[in-house]
Structures are given as C-alpha cells and as structure tokens.
C-alpha cells in the first residue's frame, strides 16, 4: 500500500541529551510503522547552535540538507553543508552535524530500517 503523509503532521521527538546532543528534533517520516522493509527516512531539525553527537555506528547513511547552513565534522575535519548538500557517511565513520547558522538546519537522514525498530 502506498502511504502519503505531510512532514508537518509527523510527530517530532526532542532527542536532545545533555551537552552531547543539543537542540535536536527528529521526525520518523518513513519507518517500521509504515512497514518499510529496508530503509527509514528521518527529518532532523537542529536549532541554531544545535548539534548531534560526535559518533559512529556500524551502518551507512545518507543525508540531504533541506534548509539552513552548518558543518559536518569528520575525521578529516569540518566540511560546510547547506541547502542542497548531500552527505554519505560510511559505516564506522565518526561524524557530527552542527548548525552554524541563524535559522534551523533541517536534513533528511536515510538509514537501515532496523535503526528505528
């Protein structure tokens, strides 16, 4: 069955955690609840100054920046990202997304569906 929904109608979860994750909201746009067999699509919104943790995981993921400006910190140093940027993060690669602008940084993050199970 084809599922159509509006991003704004998907509940947002505050995933901020102390100083490790700051100003971060997540919406699971496509995931286990939709019976997606292989991938999940999440919408992250980072407030100005917000960031994800500097972390790694055993799966790859793709990121598509929809709005705002920021940096992705990698083992090779920071890289500027903004609207239209596409980021591939290989398995095991340490990374962190940071909002470096004055408006929210929004990006889609595509991961294996089991991450959201």
Chimera marker file (.cmm) of the C-alpha trace (Angstrom):
<marker_set name="trace">
<marker id="1" x="0.000" y="0.000" z="0.000" r="1" g="1" b="0" radius="0.5"/>
<marker id="2" x="1.317" y="3.432" z="-0.939" r="1" g="1" b="0" radius="0.5"/>
<marker id="3" x="1.452" y="5.834" z="2.018" r="1" g="1" b="0" radius="0.5"/>
<marker id="4" x="1.277" y="9.612" z="1.641" r="1" g="1" b="0" radius="0.5"/>
<marker id="5" x="1.643" y="11.998" z="4.566" r="1" g="1" b="0" radius="0.5"/>
<marker id="6" x="2.737" y="15.530" z="5.349" r="1" g="1" b="0" radius="0.5"/>
<marker id="7" x="6.062" y="16.009" z="7.140" r="1" g="1" b="0" radius="0.5"/>
<marker id="8" x="4.465" y="18.606" z="9.410" r="1" g="1" b="0" radius="0.5"/>
<marker id="9" x="1.905" y="16.046" z="10.611" r="1" g="1" b="0" radius="0.5"/>
<marker id="10" x="4.520" y="13.500" z="11.737" r="1" g="1" b="0" radius="0.5"/>
<marker id="11" x="5.168" y="13.875" z="15.488" r="1" g="1" b="0" radius="0.5"/>
<marker id="12" x="8.505" y="15.446" z="16.384" r="1" g="1" b="0" radius="0.5"/>
<marker id="13" x="10.613" y="13.974" z="19.195" r="1" g="1" b="0" radius="0.5"/>
<marker id="14" x="13.135" y="16.042" z="21.124" r="1" g="1" b="0" radius="0.5"/>
<marker id="15" x="16.280" y="13.908" z="21.027" r="1" g="1" b="0" radius="0.5"/>
<marker id="16" x="18.468" y="16.414" z="22.883" r="1" g="1" b="0" radius="0.5"/>
<marker id="17" x="20.583" y="14.827" z="25.606" r="1" g="1" b="0" radius="0.5"/>
<marker id="18" x="22.698" y="16.943" z="27.946" r="1" g="1" b="0" radius="0.5"/>
<marker id="19" x="25.655" y="18.534" z="26.161" r="1" g="1" b="0" radius="0.5"/>
<marker id="20" x="26.118" y="15.560" z="23.811" r="1" g="1" b="0" radius="0.5"/>
<marker id="21" x="23.038" y="16.330" z="21.670" r="1" g="1" b="0" radius="0.5"/>
<marker id="22" x="21.772" y="19.922" z="21.746" r="1" g="1" b="0" radius="0.5"/>
<marker id="23" x="18.683" y="21.465" z="20.137" r="1" g="1" b="0" radius="0.5"/>
<marker id="24" x="17.802" y="18.386" z="18.080" r="1" g="1" b="0" radius="0.5"/>
<marker id="25" x="14.347" y="17.271" z="16.979" r="1" g="1" b="0" radius="0.5"/>
<marker id="26" x="13.593" y="14.112" z="14.957" r="1" g="1" b="0" radius="0.5"/>
<marker id="27" x="10.587" y="13.004" z="12.915" r="1" g="1" b="0" radius="0.5"/>
<marker id="28" x="10.485" y="9.441" z="11.535" r="1" g="1" b="0" radius="0.5"/>
<marker id="29" x="8.869" y="10.091" z="8.160" r="1" g="1" b="0" radius="0.5"/>
<marker id="30" x="9.144" y="6.515" z="6.864" r="1" g="1" b="0" radius="0.5"/>
<marker id="31" x="9.937" y="3.628" z="9.164" r="1" g="1" b="0" radius="0.5"/>
<marker id="32" x="8.717" y="0.474" z="10.892" r="1" g="1" b="0" radius="0.5"/>
<marker id="33" x="5.236" y="1.904" z="11.495" r="1" g="1" b="0" radius="0.5"/>
<marker id="34" x="4.873" y="2.174" z="7.710" r="1" g="1" b="0" radius="0.5"/>
<marker id="35" x="6.037" y="-1.442" z="7.251" r="1" g="1" b="0" radius="0.5"/>
<marker id="36" x="9.074" y="-0.208" z="5.296" r="1" g="1" b="0" radius="0.5"/>
<marker id="37" x="11.176" y="-3.342" z="4.688" r="1" g="1" b="0" radius="0.5"/>
<marker id="38" x="14.651" y="-1.894" z="4.153" r="1" g="1" b="0" radius="0.5"/>
<marker id="39" x="15.095" y="1.788" z="4.995" r="1" g="1" b="0" radius="0.5"/>
<marker id="40" x="13.881" y="4.591" z="7.253" r="1" g="1" b="0" radius="0.5"/>
<marker id="41" x="13.761" y="8.300" z="6.473" r="1" g="1" b="0" radius="0.5"/>
<marker id="42" x="14.116" y="10.709" z="9.363" r="1" g="1" b="0" radius="0.5"/>
<marker id="43" x="13.831" y="14.506" z="9.335" r="1" g="1" b="0" radius="0.5"/>
<marker id="44" x="16.212" y="16.174" z="11.774" r="1" g="1" b="0" radius="0.5"/>
<marker id="45" x="15.915" y="19.813" z="12.787" r="1" g="1" b="0" radius="0.5"/>
<marker id="46" x="18.844" y="21.383" z="14.629" r="1" g="1" b="0" radius="0.5"/>
<marker id="47" x="18.227" y="24.732" z="16.315" r="1" g="1" b="0" radius="0.5"/>
<marker id="48" x="20.855" y="27.465" z="15.852" r="1" g="1" b="0" radius="0.5"/>
<marker id="49" x="23.893" y="26.259" z="17.813" r="1" g="1" b="0" radius="0.5"/>
<marker id="50" x="22.439" y="22.732" z="17.955" r="1" g="1" b="0" radius="0.5"/>
<marker id="51" x="24.331" y="19.566" z="17.139" r="1" g="1" b="0" radius="0.5"/>
<marker id="52" x="24.241" y="15.785" z="17.037" r="1" g="1" b="0" radius="0.5"/>
<marker id="53" x="26.796" y="13.716" z="18.978" r="1" g="1" b="0" radius="0.5"/>
<marker id="54" x="30.254" y="13.021" z="17.541" r="1" g="1" b="0" radius="0.5"/>
<marker id="55" x="29.686" y="9.314" z="16.990" r="1" g="1" b="0" radius="0.5"/>
<marker id="56" x="29.928" y="6.333" z="14.674" r="1" g="1" b="0" radius="0.5"/>
<marker id="57" x="27.764" y="3.294" z="14.007" r="1" g="1" b="0" radius="0.5"/>
<marker id="58" x="28.044" y="0.061" z="12.010" r="1" g="1" b="0" radius="0.5"/>
<marker id="59" x="25.723" y="1.169" z="9.198" r="1" g="1" b="0" radius="0.5"/>
<marker id="60" x="25.945" y="3.657" z="6.353" r="1" g="1" b="0" radius="0.5"/>
<marker id="61" x="23.555" y="6.536" z="5.962" r="1" g="1" b="0" radius="0.5"/>
<marker id="62" x="22.768" y="9.330" z="3.571" r="1" g="1" b="0" radius="0.5"/>
<marker id="63" x="21.879" y="12.914" z="4.428" r="1" g="1" b="0" radius="0.5"/>
<marker id="64" x="20.170" y="15.529" z="2.243" r="1" g="1" b="0" radius="0.5"/>
<marker id="65" x="20.168" y="19.094" z="3.581" r="1" g="1" b="0" radius="0.5"/>
<marker id="66" x="16.834" y="20.838" z="3.015" r="1" g="1" b="0" radius="0.5"/>
<marker id="67" x="17.312" y="24.143" z="4.831" r="1" g="1" b="0" radius="0.5"/>
<marker id="68" x="19.904" y="26.129" z="6.746" r="1" g="1" b="0" radius="0.5"/>
<marker id="69" x="23.680" y="26.019" z="6.977" r="1" g="1" b="0" radius="0.5"/>
<marker id="70" x="26.068" y="24.060" z="9.115" r="1" g="1" b="0" radius="0.5"/>
<marker id="71" x="29.043" y="21.757" z="9.233" r="1" g="1" b="0" radius="0.5"/>
<marker id="72" x="29.592" y="18.041" z="9.291" r="1" g="1" b="0" radius="0.5"/>
<marker id="73" x="32.600" y="17.163" z="11.414" r="1" g="1" b="0" radius="0.5"/>
<marker id="74" x="34.535" y="14.133" z="10.174" r="1" g="1" b="0" radius="0.5"/>
<marker id="75" x="37.867" y="12.514" z="10.957" r="1" g="1" b="0" radius="0.5"/>
<marker id="76" x="39.292" y="14.727" z="8.188" r="1" g="1" b="0" radius="0.5"/>
<marker id="77" x="37.935" y="17.908" z="9.803" r="1" g="1" b="0" radius="0.5"/>
<marker id="78" x="34.815" y="20.046" z="9.304" r="1" g="1" b="0" radius="0.5"/>
<marker id="79" x="33.009" y="20.402" z="5.961" r="1" g="1" b="0" radius="0.5"/>
<marker id="80" x="30.482" y="23.141" z="5.236" r="1" g="1" b="0" radius="0.5"/>
<marker id="81" x="26.968" y="21.991" z="4.329" r="1" g="1" b="0" radius="0.5"/>
<marker id="82" x="23.860" y="23.883" z="3.291" r="1" g="1" b="0" radius="0.5"/>
<marker id="83" x="20.637" y="23.637" z="1.353" r="1" g="1" b="0" radius="0.5"/>
<marker id="84" x="21.149" y="21.085" z="-1.418" r="1" g="1" b="0" radius="0.5"/>
<marker id="85" x="24.189" y="19.395" z="0.132" r="1" g="1" b="0" radius="0.5"/>
<marker id="86" x="24.260" y="15.591" z="0.048" r="1" g="1" b="0" radius="0.5"/>
<marker id="87" x="26.384" y="13.667" z="2.569" r="1" g="1" b="0" radius="0.5"/>
<marker id="88" x="27.300" y="9.975" z="2.556" r="1" g="1" b="0" radius="0.5"/>
<marker id="89" x="28.533" y="8.584" z="5.891" r="1" g="1" b="0" radius="0.5"/>
<marker id="90" x="30.193" y="5.146" z="5.545" r="1" g="1" b="0" radius="0.5"/>
<marker id="91" x="29.848" y="2.520" z="8.289" r="1" g="1" b="0" radius="0.5"/>
<marker id="92" x="32.170" y="3.131" z="11.234" r="1" g="1" b="0" radius="0.5"/>
<marker id="93" x="33.000" y="6.733" z="10.257" r="1" g="1" b="0" radius="0.5"/>
<marker id="94" x="32.856" y="9.225" z="13.163" r="1" g="1" b="0" radius="0.5"/>
<marker id="95" x="30.726" y="12.268" z="12.345" r="1" g="1" b="0" radius="0.5"/>
<marker id="96" x="28.721" y="15.119" z="13.843" r="1" g="1" b="0" radius="0.5"/>
<marker id="97" x="26.260" y="17.586" z="12.328" r="1" g="1" b="0" radius="0.5"/>
<marker id="98" x="26.262" y="21.169" z="13.663" r="1" g="1" b="0" radius="0.5"/>
<marker id="99" x="24.032" y="24.133" z="12.905" r="1" g="1" b="0" radius="0.5"/>
<marker id="100" x="26.328" y="27.077" z="12.182" r="1" g="1" b="0" radius="0.5"/>
<marker id="101" x="23.569" y="29.439" z="11.054" r="1" g="1" b="0" radius="0.5"/>
<marker id="102" x="20.845" y="31.635" z="12.492" r="1" g="1" b="0" radius="0.5"/>
<marker id="103" x="17.906" y="29.541" z="11.245" r="1" g="1" b="0" radius="0.5"/>
<marker id="104" x="17.101" y="25.864" z="11.883" r="1" g="1" b="0" radius="0.5"/>
<marker id="105" x="19.219" y="23.341" z="9.969" r="1" g="1" b="0" radius="0.5"/>
<marker id="106" x="16.938" y="20.658" z="8.511" r="1" g="1" b="0" radius="0.5"/>
<marker id="107" x="18.096" y="17.477" z="6.842" r="1" g="1" b="0" radius="0.5"/>
<marker id="108" x="16.741" y="14.113" z="5.800" r="1" g="1" b="0" radius="0.5"/>
<marker id="109" x="18.685" y="11.129" z="7.106" r="1" g="1" b="0" radius="0.5"/>
<marker id="110" x="18.207" y="7.761" z="5.398" r="1" g="1" b="0" radius="0.5"/>
<marker id="111" x="19.246" y="4.698" z="7.423" r="1" g="1" b="0" radius="0.5"/>
<marker id="112" x="18.509" y="0.949" z="7.517" r="1" g="1" b="0" radius="0.5"/>
<marker id="113" x="15.008" y="0.439" z="8.911" r="1" g="1" b="0" radius="0.5"/>
<marker id="114" x="16.315" y="-1.624" z="11.844" r="1" g="1" b="0" radius="0.5"/>
<marker id="115" x="17.872" y="1.519" z="13.314" r="1" g="1" b="0" radius="0.5"/>
<marker id="116" x="14.353" y="2.782" z="14.056" r="1" g="1" b="0" radius="0.5"/>
<marker id="117" x="12.940" y="-0.600" z="15.181" r="1" g="1" b="0" radius="0.5"/>
<link id1="1" id2="2" r="1" g="1" b="0" radius="0.2"/>
<link id1="2" id2="3" r="1" g="1" b="0" radius="0.2"/>
<link id1="3" id2="4" r="1" g="1" b="0" radius="0.2"/>
<link id1="4" id2="5" r="1" g="1" b="0" radius="0.2"/>
<link id1="5" id2="6" r="1" g="1" b="0" radius="0.2"/>
<link id1="6" id2="7" r="1" g="1" b="0" radius="0.2"/>
<link id1="7" id2="8" r="1" g="1" b="0" radius="0.2"/>
<link id1="8" id2="9" r="1" g="1" b="0" radius="0.2"/>
<link id1="9" id2="10" r="1" g="1" b="0" radius="0.2"/>
<link id1="10" id2="11" r="1" g="1" b="0" radius="0.2"/>
<link id1="11" id2="12" r="1" g="1" b="0" radius="0.2"/>
<link id1="12" id2="13" r="1" g="1" b="0" radius="0.2"/>
<link id1="13" id2="14" r="1" g="1" b="0" radius="0.2"/>
<link id1="14" id2="15" r="1" g="1" b="0" radius="0.2"/>
<link id1="15" id2="16" r="1" g="1" b="0" radius="0.2"/>
<link id1="16" id2="17" r="1" g="1" b="0" radius="0.2"/>
<link id1="17" id2="18" r="1" g="1" b="0" radius="0.2"/>
<link id1="18" id2="19" r="1" g="1" b="0" radius="0.2"/>
<link id1="19" id2="20" r="1" g="1" b="0" radius="0.2"/>
<link id1="20" id2="21" r="1" g="1" b="0" radius="0.2"/>
<link id1="21" id2="22" r="1" g="1" b="0" radius="0.2"/>
<link id1="22" id2="23" r="1" g="1" b="0" radius="0.2"/>
<link id1="23" id2="24" r="1" g="1" b="0" radius="0.2"/>
<link id1="24" id2="25" r="1" g="1" b="0" radius="0.2"/>
<link id1="25" id2="26" r="1" g="1" b="0" radius="0.2"/>
<link id1="26" id2="27" r="1" g="1" b="0" radius="0.2"/>
<link id1="27" id2="28" r="1" g="1" b="0" radius="0.2"/>
<link id1="28" id2="29" r="1" g="1" b="0" radius="0.2"/>
<link id1="29" id2="30" r="1" g="1" b="0" radius="0.2"/>
<link id1="30" id2="31" r="1" g="1" b="0" radius="0.2"/>
<link id1="31" id2="32" r="1" g="1" b="0" radius="0.2"/>
<link id1="32" id2="33" r="1" g="1" b="0" radius="0.2"/>
<link id1="33" id2="34" r="1" g="1" b="0" radius="0.2"/>
<link id1="34" id2="35" r="1" g="1" b="0" radius="0.2"/>
<link id1="35" id2="36" r="1" g="1" b="0" radius="0.2"/>
<link id1="36" id2="37" r="1" g="1" b="0" radius="0.2"/>
<link id1="37" id2="38" r="1" g="1" b="0" radius="0.2"/>
<link id1="38" id2="39" r="1" g="1" b="0" radius="0.2"/>
<link id1="39" id2="40" r="1" g="1" b="0" radius="0.2"/>
<link id1="40" id2="41" r="1" g="1" b="0" radius="0.2"/>
<link id1="41" id2="42" r="1" g="1" b="0" radius="0.2"/>
<link id1="42" id2="43" r="1" g="1" b="0" radius="0.2"/>
<link id1="43" id2="44" r="1" g="1" b="0" radius="0.2"/>
<link id1="44" id2="45" r="1" g="1" b="0" radius="0.2"/>
<link id1="45" id2="46" r="1" g="1" b="0" radius="0.2"/>
<link id1="46" id2="47" r="1" g="1" b="0" radius="0.2"/>
<link id1="47" id2="48" r="1" g="1" b="0" radius="0.2"/>
<link id1="48" id2="49" r="1" g="1" b="0" radius="0.2"/>
<link id1="49" id2="50" r="1" g="1" b="0" radius="0.2"/>
<link id1="50" id2="51" r="1" g="1" b="0" radius="0.2"/>
<link id1="51" id2="52" r="1" g="1" b="0" radius="0.2"/>
<link id1="52" id2="53" r="1" g="1" b="0" radius="0.2"/>
<link id1="53" id2="54" r="1" g="1" b="0" radius="0.2"/>
<link id1="54" id2="55" r="1" g="1" b="0" radius="0.2"/>
<link id1="55" id2="56" r="1" g="1" b="0" radius="0.2"/>
<link id1="56" id2="57" r="1" g="1" b="0" radius="0.2"/>
<link id1="57" id2="58" r="1" g="1" b="0" radius="0.2"/>
<link id1="58" id2="59" r="1" g="1" b="0" radius="0.2"/>
<link id1="59" id2="60" r="1" g="1" b="0" radius="0.2"/>
<link id1="60" id2="61" r="1" g="1" b="0" radius="0.2"/>
<link id1="61" id2="62" r="1" g="1" b="0" radius="0.2"/>
<link id1="62" id2="63" r="1" g="1" b="0" radius="0.2"/>
<link id1="63" id2="64" r="1" g="1" b="0" radius="0.2"/>
<link id1="64" id2="65" r="1" g="1" b="0" radius="0.2"/>
<link id1="65" id2="66" r="1" g="1" b="0" radius="0.2"/>
<link id1="66" id2="67" r="1" g="1" b="0" radius="0.2"/>
<link id1="67" id2="68" r="1" g="1" b="0" radius="0.2"/>
<link id1="68" id2="69" r="1" g="1" b="0" radius="0.2"/>
<link id1="69" id2="70" r="1" g="1" b="0" radius="0.2"/>
<link id1="70" id2="71" r="1" g="1" b="0" radius="0.2"/>
<link id1="71" id2="72" r="1" g="1" b="0" radius="0.2"/>
<link id1="72" id2="73" r="1" g="1" b="0" radius="0.2"/>
<link id1="73" id2="74" r="1" g="1" b="0" radius="0.2"/>
<link id1="74" id2="75" r="1" g="1" b="0" radius="0.2"/>
<link id1="75" id2="76" r="1" g="1" b="0" radius="0.2"/>
<link id1="76" id2="77" r="1" g="1" b="0" radius="0.2"/>
<link id1="77" id2="78" r="1" g="1" b="0" radius="0.2"/>
<link id1="78" id2="79" r="1" g="1" b="0" radius="0.2"/>
<link id1="79" id2="80" r="1" g="1" b="0" radius="0.2"/>
<link id1="80" id2="81" r="1" g="1" b="0" radius="0.2"/>
<link id1="81" id2="82" r="1" g="1" b="0" radius="0.2"/>
<link id1="82" id2="83" r="1" g="1" b="0" radius="0.2"/>
<link id1="83" id2="84" r="1" g="1" b="0" radius="0.2"/>
<link id1="84" id2="85" r="1" g="1" b="0" radius="0.2"/>
<link id1="85" id2="86" r="1" g="1" b="0" radius="0.2"/>
<link id1="86" id2="87" r="1" g="1" b="0" radius="0.2"/>
<link id1="87" id2="88" r="1" g="1" b="0" radius="0.2"/>
<link id1="88" id2="89" r="1" g="1" b="0" radius="0.2"/>
<link id1="89" id2="90" r="1" g="1" b="0" radius="0.2"/>
<link id1="90" id2="91" r="1" g="1" b="0" radius="0.2"/>
<link id1="91" id2="92" r="1" g="1" b="0" radius="0.2"/>
<link id1="92" id2="93" r="1" g="1" b="0" radius="0.2"/>
<link id1="93" id2="94" r="1" g="1" b="0" radius="0.2"/>
<link id1="94" id2="95" r="1" g="1" b="0" radius="0.2"/>
<link id1="95" id2="96" r="1" g="1" b="0" radius="0.2"/>
<link id1="96" id2="97" r="1" g="1" b="0" radius="0.2"/>
<link id1="97" id2="98" r="1" g="1" b="0" radius="0.2"/>
<link id1="98" id2="99" r="1" g="1" b="0" radius="0.2"/>
<link id1="99" id2="100" r="1" g="1" b="0" radius="0.2"/>
<link id1="100" id2="101" r="1" g="1" b="0" radius="0.2"/>
<link id1="101" id2="102" r="1" g="1" b="0" radius="0.2"/>
<link id1="102" id2="103" r="1" g="1" b="0" radius="0.2"/>
<link id1="103" id2="104" r="1" g="1" b="0" radius="0.2"/>
<link id1="104" id2="105" r="1" g="1" b="0" radius="0.2"/>
<link id1="105" id2="106" r="1" g="1" b="0" radius="0.2"/>
<link id1="106" id2="107" r="1" g="1" b="0" radius="0.2"/>
<link id1="107" id2="108" r="1" g="1" b="0" radius="0.2"/>
<link id1="108" id2="109" r="1" g="1" b="0" radius="0.2"/>
<link id1="109" id2="110" r="1" g="1" b="0" radius="0.2"/>
<link id1="110" id2="111" r="1" g="1" b="0" radius="0.2"/>
<link id1="111" id2="112" r="1" g="1" b="0" radius="0.2"/>
<link id1="112" id2="113" r="1" g="1" b="0" radius="0.2"/>
<link id1="113" id2="114" r="1" g="1" b="0" radius="0.2"/>
<link id1="114" id2="115" r="1" g="1" b="0" radius="0.2"/>
<link id1="115" id2="116" r="1" g="1" b="0" radius="0.2"/>
<link id1="116" id2="117" r="1" g="1" b="0" radius="0.2"/>
</marker_set>
